[in-house]
Amino acid sequence: MAWSRTAHRRSAVMPLLRAALRRFLSTESSGFPKLRNLPYRLRRAAVPAARTAVSDYLISTRCLPSSHADSITALAPCSLHTFLAGIPAVPSTLPSSDLPSLLRRHLSYHPLNELPFFLESIGLPPSTDSDLMFLTDHPSLLPTVAALAHFGFPWSRLGLLFPNVLLQVPPDLISARLVALEESLRPLPRAAIIAACLSFPLLIENDLSSSAPLVDDLMRAYGGLGPDLGASNDIDVFLRVCGRMQMFYDAGMKVGSIGGLVGCNQRVFLELKEERIGERLKFFKRLGLPGEEAGSFLLSNPGVLDLDFDDVVISVPEYLRRVGLADDEVDVAVKKHPYVVGRNRLENLPGVLRAMGLSHRFLEKISGGGESLRYLSPDFVLEDASYDMEVERAFSDRMVKVKVEMNAQHVDTKLEFLKSIGYGENKKTAHILPVLHSTREMLNERFDYLLERGVEYKMLCRIVSVFPKVLNQGKEMLNEKLNYMTLDLGYSLEYLDCFPALLCFDLENRVKPRYAMLRWLQSYGLFKRPLAPATVLANSEKRFISNLYNMHPAAPKLWLECFSSRIHMEYYLKNIQSQHPDNE
């Protein structure tokens, strides 16, 4: 009878074991501990033996239900591997039949840290931070898991509900909310409810009344996708729909505004890859559409999702004139921002338009949707693909020299960065490339950081064209310089348009010492008329000292002895503060 129960248990978990084996084989070579403590001939049998030993341990010693223990051990191959690597060295003479008893004996004297096994089995990294060691340390964890598993939640997906639901919502409350949600979404199958809860855990965390707009959106979305979906019991299909809904919510669309648009966009929610949807949302948000409008624009014009921007080449300003932007407006913008001229990819169009300050004009052209979207079609672009041969020749000639001087691969990645922010293939762009000394990812990160701090896009592109080495500085240094400019000196970010070099000077050895000197002179009434940063910082050391002499003949000596470097300045100011504590 006991053998029958064991056989039944093993047959029930065979699908889980096969899935776990696939996961184990795919991750075995990714850095897990080697089983050097086991003789080579025992390693193949070690993992199944460890799985059985740990499962029996969880059932007999930790009093876990057999279904829980089997799910945990079947879906945690990495933790089993780590457990095996931690046992003492096994003698090479040990018979393979004695391995299970050795593992059971080891577990008898070394309590198992159950958390990594549990976390991996529910789809989380085994190293996720938590204070738990034994699953029973949290009194409601196992009852909560049992309630969810009883409803039909896949064990391997429960990680999506950790820790907010699994550790914070009582199991009886979870069951009550699931029953209420099932009633609200009737006649949809349980697979739809489970997918909704995994994608939107707030449905379980809060009362149903607070999630009414989301429930309504889900009901209309599922209903709009037709009876075939409603009759499906495939959780993955419903998860796909919920995942795409979440993308539009994250983009800025309001909860409750999507459900009615799903029915006429079945392909978007069931077939298209999330990467394509994300790319198009990002494209229109970069053009200047608010997130809510970008999402609704896409769902109202789903044909845009089928257009391929990647390999379509445009030429600026010819493309903008063909779109219908006013010639005089385009000419003025090109004259002011010459670095946008030349070839670029259609996917970089938002950067080009923002660099020229013409995003709003282009949006006016395509805002009506329908026929106006032909401007984004590869057919429209290729219909009259004219290029300025002189610009292209100058770019090519300069690029040959740049690639001789630098690593060609690095040059190409930096060129892709410049094109992504709006620069075209022209001589100016080629001259900037050798000055940039960072990877594309770091350049993007710093450029985006300056935008987050409030620097206007077209102003920042203009700054990069004049002082590209601004982007060679880390975020921390840029943050310090911006803070000093705005908080200590009192200038707005718009001042960078007049004097972008402010971000290039050494903060500790040039900017701060010179302004500390001027403040000291001001405190003694020797300096009254404020000087612009360009006058203070751009002048050479010799010219700066000459200006100090004009203020007071003794000022240059004080500068050289006390302020000319960070060390001198800090030492002098510290002595001043100690002698005059009331002035702090």
VOGU-3710 file (C-alpha; in Angstrom, 3 decimals, decimal comma):
1> mawsrtahrr> 0,000/0,000/0,000  2,848/2,363/0,918  4,545/1,487/-2,366  1,305/2,290/-4,215  1,080/5,746/-2,631  4,738/6,439/-3,475  4,242/5,301/-7,060  1,156/7,477/-7,374  3,071/10,477/-6,028  5,929/9,904/-8,468
11> savmpllraa> 3,635/9,506/-11,467  1,789/12,679/-10,515  4,944/14,782/-10,497  6,541/13,326/-13,640  5,475/16,321/-15,800  7,005/18,640/-13,206  10,198/16,601/-13,160  10,518/16,723/-16,940  10,074/20,507/-16,905  12,613/20,803/-14,095
21> lrrflstess> 15,091/18,637/-16,025  14,855/20,967/-19,020  15,489/23,952/-16,758  18,389/22,145/-15,092  20,063/21,217/-18,382  19,703/24,772/-19,655  21,334/26,263/-16,554  23,904/23,643/-15,591  26,721/25,495/-17,313  25,854/28,947/-15,968
31> gfpklrnlpy> 28,027/29,053/-12,855  26,436/26,692/-10,314  28,791/24,844/-7,934  30,527/21,820/-9,407  29,863/18,493/-7,746  33,548/17,784/-7,149  32,715/16,353/-3,728  30,944/13,432/-5,443  32,598/10,613/-7,362  32,009/11,037/-11,066
41> rlrraavpaa> 30,032/7,788/-11,326  27,522/9,025/-8,707  26,821/12,461/-10,142  24,138/11,361/-12,592  22,135/9,645/-9,848  22,810/12,358/-7,255  20,172/14,887/-8,333  17,209/12,448/-8,405  18,396/10,990/-5,069  18,646/14,470/-3,562
51> rtavsdylis> 15,187/15,331/-4,879  13,681/12,308/-3,159  15,632/12,888/0,066  14,668/16,574/0,311  11,030/15,792/-0,519  10,888/13,115/2,201  12,590/15,517/4,614  10,014/18,248/3,958  7,156/15,772/4,439  8,380/13,850/7,471
61> trclpsshad> 10,454/16,459/9,325  8,850/19,753/8,314  5,295/18,325/7,992  4,634/19,809/4,556  1,865/18,292/2,430  3,281/15,873/-0,108  1,943/17,951/-3,014  3,827/21,015/-1,712  7,038/19,054/-1,129  6,921/17,449/-4,570
71> sitalapcsl> 6,307/20,794/-6,308  9,146/22,466/-4,417  11,739/19,795/-5,146  10,629/19,207/-8,750  10,935/22,896/-9,637  14,169/23,744/-7,785  17,026/22,006/-9,669  19,509/24,790/-8,970  18,919/24,630/-5,218  19,290/20,850/-5,332
81> htflagipav> 22,593/21,307/-7,108  23,788/23,741/-4,441  22,625/21,387/-1,668  24,611/18,499/-3,155  27,728/20,656/-3,515  27,539/21,462/0,203  27,699/17,944/1,612  31,062/16,552/2,785  33,231/14,714/0,270  31,785/11,310/-0,569
91> pstlpssdlp> 34,226/8,350/-0,630  34,859/7,011/-4,100  34,110/3,503/-2,829  30,537/4,368/-1,778  28,020/2,120/-3,564  25,361/4,037/-5,486  22,680/2,247/-3,478  23,991/3,903/-0,285  23,720/7,460/-1,638  20,050/8,000/-0,569
101> sllrrhlsyh> 20,784/6,946/3,018  23,848/9,206/3,104  21,716/12,182/2,016  19,007/11,380/4,592  21,648/11,112/7,314  23,123/14,471/6,278  19,693/16,123/6,498  19,169/14,635/9,960  22,098/16,658/11,330  21,979/19,693/9,044
111> plnelpffle> 18,585/21,444/8,908  17,738/22,540/5,374  17,368/26,190/4,459  14,001/25,801/2,777  13,680/29,319/1,424  15,940/28,983/-1,675  14,082/25,819/-2,692  10,701/27,471/-2,282  11,668/30,697/-4,040  13,149/28,898/-7,023
121> siglppstds> 10,118/26,633/-7,313  7,766/29,629/-7,580  9,910/31,292/-10,251  12,127/33,626/-8,212  15,930/33,695/-7,863  16,988/31,459/-4,953  19,018/34,330/-3,502  16,054/36,702/-3,065  16,473/38,564/0,228  14,199/37,405/3,052
131> dlmfltdhps> 14,403/36,751/6,779  12,736/33,357/6,404  14,649/30,086/6,672  11,848/27,633/7,399  8,585/28,043/5,533  6,675/27,645/8,783  8,430/30,716/10,207  5,665/32,741/8,595  2,389/31,263/9,871  0,230/32,226/6,880
141> llptvaalah> 2,629/31,411/4,009  1,758/27,755/3,484  -2,013/28,233/4,007  -1,885/31,082/1,476  -0,030/28,931/-1,031  -2,534/26,147/-0,445  -5,481/28,490/-1,076  -3,982/29,719/-4,342  -2,986/26,228/-5,509  -6,481/24,935/-4,681
151> fgfpwsrlgl> -7,987/27,670/-6,885  -5,737/26,589/-9,755  -2,749/28,955/-9,687  0,323/27,314/-11,284  2,934/26,717/-8,592  5,774/27,973/-10,794  4,036/31,362/-11,291  3,375/32,135/-7,609  6,554/34,222/-7,528  4,565/36,971/-9,258
161> lfpnvllqvp> 2,613/37,312/-5,997  5,625/37,320/-3,650  5,883/38,931/-1,128  2,859/41,290/-1,113  0,203/38,602/-1,495  1,928/35,493/-0,157  3,145/37,138/3,055  0,672/39,949/3,693  -2,841/38,847/2,714  -4,606/36,271/4,979
171> pdlisarlva> -5,551/33,058/3,142  -9,274/33,279/4,006  -9,362/36,816/2,586  -7,636/35,613/-0,588  -10,239/32,882/-1,051  -13,096/35,348/-0,504  -11,667/37,849/-2,997  -11,103/35,161/-5,608  -14,716/34,001/-5,265  -15,949/37,607/-5,619
181> leeslrplpr> -13,718/38,191/-8,638  -14,894/34,976/-10,267  -18,476/36,109/-9,807  -17,721/39,532/-11,330  -15,989/38,042/-14,383  -18,546/35,298/-15,012  -18,800/33,469/-17,453  -15,031/33,650/-18,030  -13,025/30,543/-17,094  -10,744/30,377/-14,097
191> aaiiaaclsf> -7,710/30,644/-16,346  -8,753/34,234/-17,129  -9,116/35,082/-13,430  -5,777/33,498/-12,525  -4,011/35,367/-15,345  -5,610/38,642/-14,243  -4,465/38,148/-10,641  -0,924/37,213/-11,670  -0,683/40,282/-13,898  -2,486/42,646/-11,516
201> plliendlss> -1,879/41,446/-7,908  -3,878/44,442/-6,631  -6,991/42,403/-7,439  -6,066/40,157/-4,500  -4,327/42,722/-2,324  -7,341/45,068/-2,176  -11,100/44,781/-2,014  -12,875/44,347/-5,332  -14,610/47,711/-4,994  -11,288/49,574/-5,252
211> saplvddlmr> -10,439/47,718/-8,487  -13,782/48,210/-10,254  -12,328/50,114/-13,283  -9,745/47,367/-13,829  -12,336/44,591/-13,522  -14,527/46,410/-16,048  -11,553/46,795/-18,405  -10,734/43,092/-18,111  -14,341/42,047/-18,719  -14,629/44,161/-21,857
221> aygglgpdlg> -11,156/43,156/-23,073  -11,750/39,427/-22,671  -15,230/39,733/-24,160  -13,974/41,742/-27,122  -11,535/39,028/-28,138  -14,316/36,657/-29,115  -15,948/33,467/-27,835  -12,956/31,288/-28,701  -10,831/33,062/-26,097  -13,656/32,974/-23,560
231> asndidvflr> -13,873/29,203/-23,893  -10,107/28,765/-23,612  -8,560/27,495/-20,415  -4,996/28,404/-21,411  -3,502/30,690/-18,768  -0,673/31,747/-21,094  -3,130/33,211/-23,619  -4,848/35,304/-20,973  -1,473/36,323/-19,542  -0,497/37,565/-23,002
241> vcgrmqmfyd> -3,577/39,783/-23,116  -2,993/41,101/-19,599  0,681/41,732/-20,323  -0,174/43,937/-23,280  -2,818/45,768/-21,281  -0,155/46,443/-18,636  2,140/47,903/-21,302  -0,496/50,464/-22,273  -1,195/51,241/-18,617  2,530/51,766/-18,027
251> agmkvgsigg> 2,663/54,046/-21,065  0,087/56,310/-19,429  -3,355/55,101/-20,486  -5,921/55,215/-17,705  -7,303/52,037/-16,178  -10,746/51,567/-17,667  -9,932/53,104/-21,058  -8,522/50,046/-22,858  -11,264/47,415/-22,728  -13,382/48,983/-25,470
261> lvgcnqrvfl> -10,406/49,168/-27,857  -9,360/45,536/-27,525  -12,071/44,034/-29,728  -10,883/45,810/-32,865  -7,236/45,079/-32,052  -7,215/41,314/-31,557  -3,920/40,949/-33,401  -2,256/43,494/-31,105  -3,277/41,655/-27,955  -2,897/38,065/-29,158
271> elkeeriger> -0,235/37,915/-31,862  2,147/40,872/-31,962  5,323/40,654/-29,927  5,601/42,880/-26,902  8,915/44,228/-28,225  7,211/45,727/-31,293  4,435/47,295/-29,196  6,992/48,720/-26,767  9,090/50,154/-29,599  6,115/51,932/-31,178
281> lkffkrlglp> 4,921/53,317/-27,836  8,416/54,652/-27,202  8,574/56,087/-30,745  5,426/58,182/-30,371  6,227/59,212/-26,814  9,604/60,461/-28,038  7,784/62,382/-30,770  6,039/64,299/-27,999  2,727/62,494/-27,568  1,763/62,064/-23,900
291> geeagsflls> 1,641/58,414/-22,851  -2,159/58,259/-22,757  -2,432/59,744/-26,236  0,378/57,538/-27,603  -1,434/54,393/-26,441  -4,834/55,413/-27,768  -3,243/56,613/-31,043  -1,647/53,193/-31,558  -4,840/51,303/-30,780  -6,807/53,612/-33,072
301> npgvldldfd> -4,233/53,156/-35,852  -2,920/49,592/-35,406  -1,496/49,590/-38,922  1,465/51,590/-37,585  2,546/48,486/-35,681  3,089/46,652/-38,969  5,435/49,288/-40,388  9,128/48,442/-40,255  11,278/51,447/-39,352  14,583/49,673/-38,711
311> dvvisvpeyl> 16,197/49,604/-42,134  14,380/52,546/-43,740  16,768/55,444/-44,436  15,620/59,062/-44,610  17,551/62,163/-45,550  17,173/65,460/-43,697  15,950/68,023/-44,669  14,602/66,477/-47,903  12,275/64,087/-46,054  10,749/66,882/-43,932
321> rrvgladdev> 9,983/68,945/-47,026  8,271/65,973/-48,669  6,152/65,477/-45,567  4,861/69,001/-46,056  6,605/71,062/-43,390  7,010/74,703/-44,415  10,226/75,307/-46,363  11,144/78,476/-44,479  10,612/76,766/-41,102  12,751/73,789/-42,136
331> dvavkkhpyv> 15,481/76,070/-43,524  15,656/78,101/-40,296  15,825/74,931/-38,195  18,553/73,398/-40,367  20,597/76,592/-40,250  20,355/76,657/-36,461  20,946/72,896/-36,050  23,203/71,855/-38,963  24,222/68,597/-37,260  20,837/66,998/-38,149
341> vgrnrlenlp> 21,539/67,157/-41,894  22,229/63,940/-43,785  21,116/60,342/-43,716  19,466/58,724/-40,729  17,076/55,875/-40,007  13,343/56,395/-39,806  13,307/54,958/-36,271  15,468/57,929/-35,198  12,978/60,476/-36,573  11,775/61,536/-33,077
351> gvlramglsh> 15,329/62,497/-32,141  15,771/64,472/-35,374  12,541/66,396/-34,906  13,184/67,120/-31,226  16,719/68,298/-32,002  15,197/70,763/-34,515  12,226/71,714/-32,346  9,760/70,526/-35,013  8,072/67,595/-33,246  4,810/69,479/-32,858
361> rflekisggg> 4,701/70,252/-36,585  5,140/66,619/-37,544  2,505/65,510/-35,028  0,071/67,926/-36,614  0,666/66,150/-39,940  -0,051/62,631/-38,638  -2,501/63,318/-35,785  -5,475/62,554/-38,002  -4,273/58,992/-38,567  -5,472/57,133/-41,644
371> eslrylspdf> -3,928/58,410/-44,863  -1,580/60,813/-43,055  0,316/57,826/-41,620  1,755/57,174/-45,071  4,581/59,548/-44,053  5,863/56,741/-41,810  5,572/54,118/-44,522  8,754/52,719/-46,099  7,022/53,050/-49,482  6,637/56,808/-49,001
381> vledasydme> 10,263/57,200/-47,923  11,648/55,135/-50,795  9,372/56,755/-53,374  11,750/59,698/-53,800  14,841/58,929/-51,735  16,983/61,936/-52,697  20,223/62,674/-50,840  22,650/65,586/-50,736  25,689/64,031/-52,392  28,023/66,761/-51,163
391> verafsdrmv> 27,043/66,151/-47,510  27,380/62,403/-47,974  30,810/62,698/-49,616  32,151/64,969/-46,849  30,883/62,522/-44,222  32,406/59,498/-45,942  35,800/61,169/-46,401  35,966/62,168/-42,728  34,794/58,765/-41,505  37,641/57,037/-43,363
401> kvkvemnaqh> 40,142/59,095/-41,355  38,284/58,569/-38,072  38,197/54,787/-38,493  41,920/54,731/-39,219  42,587/56,592/-35,965  40,081/54,662/-33,829  38,622/51,184/-33,448  36,040/50,882/-36,243  33,586/48,957/-34,036  33,638/51,654/-31,354
411> vdtkleflks> 33,183/54,329/-33,992  30,051/52,632/-35,327  28,425/52,299/-31,890  29,088/55,963/-31,079  27,725/56,950/-34,485  24,545/54,996/-33,730  24,199/56,916/-30,466  24,543/60,290/-32,187  22,048/59,283/-34,868  19,581/58,119/-32,218
421> igygenkkta> 19,522/61,589/-30,622  19,026/63,311/-33,991  22,434/63,757/-35,593  22,686/62,898/-39,290  25,556/61,537/-41,332  27,475/64,756/-41,934  30,948/66,173/-41,444  30,069/67,725/-38,071  28,958/64,358/-36,695  32,158/62,712/-37,915
431> hilpvlhstr> 34,257/65,372/-36,153  32,459/64,729/-32,839  33,033/60,954/-32,810  36,732/60,986/-31,768  35,915/63,224/-28,785  33,415/60,770/-27,254  35,235/58,338/-24,967  32,458/56,156/-23,554  30,276/53,257/-24,633  26,935/53,817/-26,299
441> emlnerfdyl> 25,103/52,676/-23,169  26,966/55,151/-20,955  26,465/57,990/-23,439  22,731/57,233/-23,545  22,565/57,109/-19,767  24,250/60,510/-19,360  22,225/62,118/-22,134  18,976/60,845/-20,581  20,110/62,023/-17,138  20,630/65,580/-18,369
451> lergveykml> 17,140/65,471/-19,892  15,726/64,243/-16,583  17,408/67,158/-14,819  15,466/69,531/-17,057  17,878/70,448/-19,848  15,868/71,068/-23,024  16,395/68,443/-25,734  17,409/70,733/-28,597  19,624/72,764/-26,252  21,374/69,589/-25,127
461> crivsvfpkv> 21,963/68,505/-28,733  23,452/71,925/-29,419  25,705/71,615/-26,342  26,951/68,207/-27,522  27,736/69,654/-30,948  29,961/72,344/-29,387  31,312/70,526/-26,310  30,848/66,773/-26,861  33,138/65,975/-23,937  30,246/66,932/-21,659
471> lnqgkemlne> 29,054/63,351/-22,171  32,410/61,922/-21,109  31,555/62,747/-17,486  29,698/60,398/-15,148  26,216/61,096/-13,814  27,611/61,912/-10,369  29,917/64,606/-11,704  27,177/66,083/-13,912  24,875/66,121/-10,905  27,463/67,995/-8,790
481> klnymtldlg> 28,073/70,578/-11,503  24,381/71,173/-12,144  23,701/71,498/-8,424  26,543/73,981/-8,009  25,341/76,010/-10,984  21,699/76,149/-9,894  21,943/76,099/-6,081  25,266/77,815/-5,289  25,540/80,220/-8,206  21,790/80,708/-8,690
491> ysleyldcfp> 21,687/80,256/-12,462  18,875/78,439/-14,253  19,497/75,560/-16,646  18,684/77,892/-19,544  22,019/79,638/-18,896  23,728/76,599/-20,427  22,430/77,803/-23,783  24,649/80,880/-23,395  27,638/79,209/-21,756  27,599/75,410/-22,219
501> allcfdlenr> 31,299/75,186/-21,294  30,251/75,594/-17,658  29,731/71,823/-17,562  33,262/71,155/-18,828  35,416/72,991/-16,279  36,967/71,144/-13,339  34,589/71,713/-10,457  37,018/71,210/-7,568  40,159/72,809/-8,998  38,749/75,650/-11,087
511> vkpryamlrw> 35,082/76,507/-10,523  34,836/76,312/-6,733  38,236/77,936/-5,972  37,585/80,934/-8,247  34,118/81,558/-6,875  35,348/81,091/-3,301  37,952/83,790/-3,970  35,355/86,164/-5,408  33,025/85,569/-2,440  35,849/86,358/-0,043
521> lqsyglfkrp> 36,571/89,605/-1,865  32,880/90,408/-1,860  32,615/89,827/1,879  35,242/92,552/2,434  33,614/94,956/0,003  36,382/94,641/-2,592  34,181/93,129/-5,249  30,745/94,554/-5,964  29,932/94,071/-9,629  29,017/90,389/-10,308
531> lapatvlans> 30,901/88,708/-13,119  29,354/86,298/-15,590  30,555/82,675/-15,368  32,139/83,054/-18,805  34,335/85,858/-17,420  35,187/83,975/-14,250  35,878/80,541/-15,721  36,816/80,917/-19,381  39,701/83,303/-18,706  43,149/81,807/-18,339
541> ekrfisnlyn> 44,899/81,733/-14,969  47,003/84,729/-16,000  43,954/86,769/-17,022  42,061/85,776/-13,869  44,969/86,923/-11,693  45,081/90,190/-13,656  41,383/90,743/-12,912  42,050/90,078/-9,216  44,864/92,651/-9,226  42,474/95,252/-10,619
551> mhpaapklwl> 40,214/94,615/-7,643  43,035/94,831/-5,081  46,837/94,628/-5,462  47,123/92,030/-2,679  44,423/89,745/-4,103  46,717/87,725/-6,447  49,013/86,783/-3,522  46,016/85,639/-1,471  44,714/83,642/-4,447  47,972/81,790/-5,004
561> ecfssrihme> 48,514/81,046/-1,310  45,001/80,239/-0,166  42,489/79,658/-2,978  44,208/78,488/-6,155  43,619/74,787/-5,440  41,081/72,765/-3,541  43,601/71,859/-0,806  44,604/75,464/-0,225  41,004/76,636/-0,276  39,739/74,029/2,199
571> yylkniqsqh> 42,640/74,677/4,593  42,173/78,444/4,484  38,392/78,380/4,864  38,699/75,922/7,764  41,063/78,322/9,578  38,765/81,257/8,884  35,751/79,388/10,291  37,665/78,341/13,421  38,716/81,943/14,046  35,259/83,368/13,317
581> pdne> 32,705/80,704/14,340  29,905/83,304/14,377  30,280/83,740/10,617  29,450/80,115/9,817
//
